[in-house]
Amino acid sequence: MSSLSVSNKWPMCGLVLSLSFSSLSVANTEYKLVENVRVVGMSPMGVGSLTELSPFKVHIFSAEDIDKDKAYSVAEFLNQHGGGISVNDAQNNPLQPDIRFRGYAASPLLGSSQGLVVYYNGVRVNELFGDTVNWDLLPASSVQEMALIAGVNPIFGQNALGGAIVIKSKTGFSSPQGAIELSGGSFGQRSISVSQGVHGENWGGFLSLDKYEEDGWRDYSPTEARNLYASLSRHDDSSELDVFFNFSDTYLKGNGAIPVGLLETDREAVF
């Protein structure tokens, strides 16, 4: 009887093993076809396409909007007309503000937490070291179109958690006219801007010169900025070529915080 019990166990084990192997072989032969998905990213240069394709809110400012405001720098214009924009003047200089957009900053102050990225004709303006933004290098007179883009978009690279500011500059074809602007204000503020654009059938050029000076509302706080912008363009039915040149020479001085007691004695004192 013991020999019969042993002989009856082997066939059942073989049956179980055969079933398990057969189930594995069936599972390995099942395949699912996955549809190909093609992802095409938008270039930072495409200001017009960003309005139509971006899932985020995009504010577009034209050259006419900027010219009406008479602002010297891009930062000054954004402070007046950018929705969700706030300005912190911790550096105490009109050309060195901290621009904040929905809590994220683009600042010239090294060490600040940068959360906004700025592009000028497709070139990243944020400095390599610290991603700071020097607003004094961006005169408003050279701007043809500016887009303030909210939300996170990986195409703008690092430090774009809060959004991006995309700027397209003027050419002889987009701005074929001339202008001279003079302005003055309190604390010795004075500025001049001269620009001229021309174009023919295929060639065009644009040139702008800007100068800004002020004595500052505090002692020993002068500011001086000179900006030159030029573009040379060749457009035909099949292609467009634009060459841009920017030059800036600035002397900026911003004095720091002052004790309240000294400020009560002299509102223009420097600590």
Sequence and secondary structure as in RCSB ss.txt:
>XXXX:A:sequence
MSSLSVSNKWPMCGLVLSLSFSSLSVANTEYKLVENVRVVGMSPMGVGSLTELSPFKVHIFSAEDIDKDKAYSVA
EFLNQHGGGISVNDAQNNPLQPDIRFRGYAASPLLGSSQGLVVYYNGVRVNELFGDTVNWDLLPASSVQEMALIA
GVNPIFGQNALGGAIVIKSKTGFSSPQGAIELSGGSFGQRSISVSQGVHGENWGGFLSLDKYEEDGWRDYSPTEA
RNLYASLSRHDDSSELDVFFNFSDTYLKGNGAIPVGLLETDREAVF
>XXXX:A:secstr
 HHHHHHHHHHHHHHHHHHHHHHHHHHHT              TT HHHHHHH SS EEEEEHHHHHHHT SBHH
HHHHHH TTEEEE TT  TTS EEEETTEEE SSTTS B EEEEETTEE S TTTT   GGG BGGGEEEEEEEE
S  GGG SS SSEEEEEEE  TTT   EEEEEEEETTTEEEEEEEEEEE SSEEEEEEEEEEEE  SSTT  EEE
EEEEEEEEEE SS EEEEEEEEEEEEE       HHHHHH TT   
